[in-house]
């Protein structure tokens, strides 16, 4: 993972108490197109726009440096539903 990816992950874990963060560089390694999946209980009871606002506030400086940023903010229950059954 790139330095930017590590910074993004650390900030989301520290500030949103994320239990899972997956940072994917969709730009072939140049770091200009980032996709992030975030699982946090802080998203409970919040609409999608409110979740995005939380993430954008935490990553304000990082988002300003890249060309494209997409996020999938999920609650732990939503994340569990997306996991394959064992």
C-alpha positions in Angstrom: 0.0 0.0 0.0 1.2 3.5 -0.8 2.1 6.1 1.8 -1.1 7.9 0.9 -3.1 4.7 1.3 -1.5 4.1 4.7 -2.3 7.7 5.8 -5.9 7.3 4.7 -6.3 4.0 6.5 -4.7 5.4 9.8 -6.9 8.5 9.8 -10.1 6.5 9.3 -9.2 4.0 12.0 -8.1 6.7 14.4 -10.9 9.2 13.8 -13.9 7.1 12.9 -12.9 4.0 14.9 -13.2 2.0 11.6 -13.1 -1.7 12.1 -12.2 -2.4 8.5 -10.7 -0.1 5.9 -9.8 -1.2 2.4 -7.9 1.3 0.2 -7.7 0.5 -3.5 -5.6 2.4 -6.0 -7.5 2.2 -9.3 -4.9 4.3 -11.1 -2.3 1.7 -11.8 -0.2 2.9 -8.9 0.0 6.6 -9.3 -2.4 7.3 -6.5 -4.7 9.6 -8.4 -7.9 7.4 -8.3 -8.6 6.0 -4.9 -11.5 3.9 -3.7 -12.1 3.2 0.0 -14.4 0.9 1.8 -14.9 1.9 5.4 -16.7 0.0 8.1 -17.6 2.0 11.3 -20.3 1.9 13.9 -20.2 5.7 13.7 -22.3 5.4 10.5 -25.2 3.8 12.4 -28.4 5.8 11.9 -26.8 8.1 9.4 -27.9 8.6 5.8 -25.4 8.1 3.0 -24.8 11.8 2.6 -24.0 12.2 6.3 -21.6 9.3 6.1 -19.8 10.8 3.1 -19.6 14.1 4.9 -17.9 12.4 7.9 -15.4 10.7 5.7 -14.7 13.8 3.6 -14.1 15.8 6.8 -11.6 13.3 8.1 -9.8 13.1 4.7 -10.1 16.7 3.6 -6.3 17.2 3.0 -5.8 13.8 1.3 -8.8 14.2 -1.0 -7.5 17.6 -2.1 -4.3 16.0 -3.4 -5.9 13.3 -5.7 -7.9 13.4 -8.9 -10.7 10.9 -8.0 -12.0 9.6 -4.7 -14.9 7.2 -4.1 -16.0 5.7 -0.9 -18.3 3.0 0.5 -19.1 3.8 4.1 -20.8 0.8 5.7 -22.1 -0.1 9.2 -20.8 -3.3 10.7 -24.2 -5.0 10.0 -24.2 -3.8 6.3 -20.6 -5.1 6.0 -21.6 -8.5 7.5 -24.4 -8.9 5.0 -22.0 -8.4 2.1 -19.6 -11.1 3.2 -19.9 -14.6 1.7 -21.5 -17.2 3.9 -19.2 -19.8 5.2 
